[in-house]
Amino acid sequence: MISLWPSTISSLNDSLALLCESVEKLKAAKSVDIAEVTEQLRMAAESARNLRALVLSELPEAAWQSRHELDALLEKIEKRVEARQLEQLRARLLGLATELERGGIVHRRAVRVSQLTQLRDQAIIELRSQAGKGAPQPLPGPEADEWLDWACGLKEPDDAESLQMIRNGFAHLDELVANLEPDMWVVKTETPV
């Protein structure tokens, strides 16, 4: 629903601009098409209803009397939405770090296991560090429990955009994924005592 904000606000502003033009024509004693003005008013009222519904869905207790107060509410909502998105991004990064901690590497050579475990540990530190930043990098892909399978299946050039996002924002994670085969990753299951 949040993606509707810009278009709903724009729709209200555009419909009000058209209505204002018609009112200016009336002020100048020029002729106007009454049906057109009625349609402009209907569009403005519908846009206002839609925006009001969006505001109340985010802030049910909200009340305003002027456009200035509405703009202040919209700014408050925008900050809340940004904070919520930032928190979701952080939770996503921390979720993947936790998922990496739960898993382990299996390989026939101990040296390879050690190398990949070190890469995994660096990726965990990187994810936690990114999550602690003011504006962490976005991470493409599915949720944490499916992420490694998804990332190991990426191929160039088909998945170049996702690979580039990982490479640019998460160098250690990218290196882990580049060196990890899906059958080398096992999720440790805890057995009850």
C-alpha positions as CSV (number, residue, x, y, z in Angstrom):
1,M,0.0,0.0,0.0
2,I,2.9,2.4,0.7
3,S,3.9,2.3,-3.0
4,L,0.6,4.1,-3.6
5,W,1.6,7.2,-1.7
6,P,3.4,9.2,-4.4
7,S,0.8,8.5,-7.1
8,T,-2.1,9.3,-4.7
9,I,-0.5,12.6,-3.6
10,S,0.3,13.4,-7.2
11,S,-3.2,12.6,-8.3
12,L,-4.7,14.9,-5.7
13,N,-2.3,17.7,-6.7
14,D,-2.9,17.3,-10.4
15,S,-6.7,17.2,-10.0
16,L,-6.6,20.3,-7.8
17,A,-4.4,22.1,-10.3
18,L,-6.9,21.5,-13.1
19,L,-9.8,22.6,-10.8
20,C,-7.9,25.8,-9.9
21,E,-7.4,26.6,-13.6
22,S,-11.1,26.3,-14.1
23,V,-11.8,28.5,-11.0
24,E,-9.3,31.1,-12.4
25,K,-11.3,31.1,-15.7
26,L,-14.5,31.7,-13.8
27,K,-12.8,34.5,-11.8
28,A,-11.9,36.2,-15.1
29,A,-15.5,35.7,-16.3
30,K,-14.5,33.3,-19.0
31,S,-16.6,30.5,-20.1
32,V,-16.0,27.0,-18.7
33,D,-17.5,23.6,-19.6
34,I,-19.6,22.8,-16.5
35,A,-19.4,19.0,-17.2
36,E,-15.6,19.3,-17.3
37,V,-15.5,21.3,-14.1
38,T,-17.8,18.8,-12.4
39,E,-15.5,15.9,-13.5
40,Q,-12.5,17.8,-12.2
41,L,-14.2,18.2,-8.8
42,R,-15.2,14.6,-8.8
43,M,-11.6,13.5,-9.5
44,A,-10.2,15.8,-6.8
45,A,-12.7,14.5,-4.3
46,E,-11.9,10.9,-5.2
47,S,-8.1,11.6,-4.9
48,A,-8.7,13.3,-1.5
49,R,-10.7,10.2,-0.3
50,N,-7.9,7.9,-1.4
51,L,-5.3,9.9,0.3
52,R,-7.3,10.2,3.5
53,A,-7.8,6.4,3.5
54,L,-4.0,5.9,3.1
55,V,-3.2,8.4,5.9
56,L,-5.7,6.8,8.3
57,S,-4.5,3.3,7.5
58,E,-1.0,4.3,8.7
59,L,-2.1,6.7,11.5
60,P,-5.7,5.8,12.5
61,E,-5.8,8.6,15.1
62,A,-4.7,11.3,12.6
63,A,-6.7,14.5,12.3
64,W,-5.9,17.6,10.2
65,Q,-7.6,20.8,9.2
66,S,-5.4,22.2,6.5
67,R,-3.0,21.2,3.7
68,H,-0.1,22.3,5.9
69,E,-1.2,19.9,8.6
70,L,-1.7,17.2,6.1
71,D,1.8,17.7,4.7
72,A,3.2,17.5,8.2
73,L,1.3,14.2,8.7
74,L,2.6,12.9,5.4
75,E,6.2,13.7,6.4
76,K,5.7,11.9,9.7
77,I,4.3,8.9,7.9
78,E,7.2,8.9,5.4
79,K,9.7,8.9,8.3
80,R,7.8,6.0,9.9
81,V,7.7,4.0,6.7
82,E,11.5,4.6,6.1
83,A,12.2,3.5,9.6
84,R,10.1,0.4,9.2
85,Q,11.9,-0.4,5.9
86,L,15.3,0.1,7.5
87,E,14.4,-2.2,10.3
88,Q,13.2,-4.8,7.9
89,L,16.5,-4.6,5.9
90,R,18.5,-4.9,9.1
91,A,16.4,-7.9,10.2
92,R,17.0,-9.5,6.8
93,L,20.7,-9.1,7.1
94,L,20.8,-10.4,10.7
95,G,18.6,-13.3,9.7
96,L,21.0,-14.3,7.0
97,A,23.9,-14.0,9.5
98,T,22.1,-16.2,11.9
99,E,21.4,-18.7,9.1
100,L,25.1,-18.8,8.2
101,E,26.0,-19.4,11.9
102,R,23.6,-22.4,12.0
103,G,25.2,-24.0,9.0
104,G,28.5,-25.7,8.3
105,I,30.7,-26.8,5.5
106,V,31.3,-30.4,4.5
107,H,34.1,-31.3,2.1
108,R,36.5,-34.3,1.8
109,R,39.5,-32.0,2.5
110,A,39.9,-30.4,5.9
111,V,41.9,-27.5,4.4
112,R,38.9,-26.6,2.1
113,V,36.5,-26.8,5.1
114,S,38.8,-24.5,7.0
115,Q,39.0,-22.0,4.1
116,L,35.2,-21.9,3.5
117,T,34.5,-21.7,7.3
118,Q,36.8,-18.7,7.4
119,L,34.9,-17.1,4.5
120,R,31.6,-17.9,6.2
121,D,32.8,-16.2,9.4
122,Q,33.9,-13.1,7.5
123,A,30.5,-13.0,5.7
124,I,28.7,-13.2,9.1
125,I,30.8,-10.3,10.5
126,E,30.1,-8.4,7.3
127,L,26.4,-8.9,7.5
128,R,26.2,-7.9,11.2
129,S,28.4,-4.8,10.4
130,Q,26.1,-3.8,7.5
131,A,23.0,-4.3,9.7
132,G,24.5,-1.9,12.3
133,K,25.1,0.9,9.7
134,G,22.7,3.8,9.4
135,A,21.8,2.9,5.9
136,P,22.7,-0.8,5.2
137,Q,23.1,-2.0,1.6
138,P,20.0,-3.9,0.3
139,L,20.5,-7.6,-0.2
140,P,18.7,-9.2,-3.2
141,G,17.1,-12.6,-3.0
142,P,14.7,-14.7,-0.9
143,E,14.5,-15.0,2.8
144,A,17.4,-16.3,4.9
145,D,16.5,-20.0,5.0
146,E,16.5,-20.1,1.2
147,W,19.1,-17.5,0.4
148,L,22.3,-19.7,0.1
149,D,20.6,-22.1,-2.3
150,W,19.4,-19.2,-4.4
151,A,22.7,-17.4,-4.4
152,C,24.7,-20.6,-5.3
153,G,22.4,-21.0,-8.2
154,L,23.0,-17.6,-9.7
155,K,24.7,-17.6,-13.1
156,E,26.2,-14.9,-15.3
157,P,25.0,-13.2,-17.5
158,D,21.4,-14.2,-16.6
159,D,21.7,-13.0,-12.9
160,A,24.3,-10.3,-13.5
161,E,22.2,-7.6,-11.6
162,S,21.8,-9.7,-8.4
163,L,25.4,-10.8,-8.5
164,Q,26.6,-7.2,-8.9
165,M,24.5,-6.1,-6.0
166,I,26.0,-8.8,-3.8
167,R,29.5,-8.1,-5.0
168,N,29.2,-4.3,-4.5
169,G,27.6,-4.4,-1.0
170,F,28.8,-7.7,0.5
171,A,32.3,-8.7,-0.8
172,H,32.9,-11.4,1.8
173,L,29.4,-12.9,1.2
174,D,30.1,-12.8,-2.5
175,E,33.4,-14.6,-2.1
176,L,31.7,-17.3,0.1
177,V,29.0,-17.9,-2.5
178,A,31.5,-18.0,-5.3
179,N,33.5,-20.8,-3.6
180,L,30.5,-22.7,-2.2
181,E,28.8,-25.5,-3.9
182,P,25.2,-26.2,-2.7
183,D,26.1,-29.8,-1.6
184,M,28.9,-28.5,0.6
185,W,26.5,-26.6,2.9
186,V,24.7,-28.3,5.7
187,V,22.3,-26.8,8.2
188,K,23.1,-28.1,11.7
189,T,20.1,-29.5,13.4
190,E,20.0,-29.3,17.1
191,T,19.1,-32.5,18.9
192,P,17.2,-32.2,22.2
193,V,19.1,-33.4,25.3
